């Protein structure tokens, strides 16, 4: 019996490693953004303020109001 061995070209391994590195970098970026962003502090109309058409107001804001110039 003869055994045949398949030789995988080095460039296939390089492309797989590059793909895994890109996937890891993208996931790392998503984790970074998730930990550093504050999605509960988006611009909105404060409670008690009159909202114009198409504007939403928060029932209970978790952000402190910012000073407006």
Order of alpha helices (4+ residues) and beta strands (2+ residues): alpha
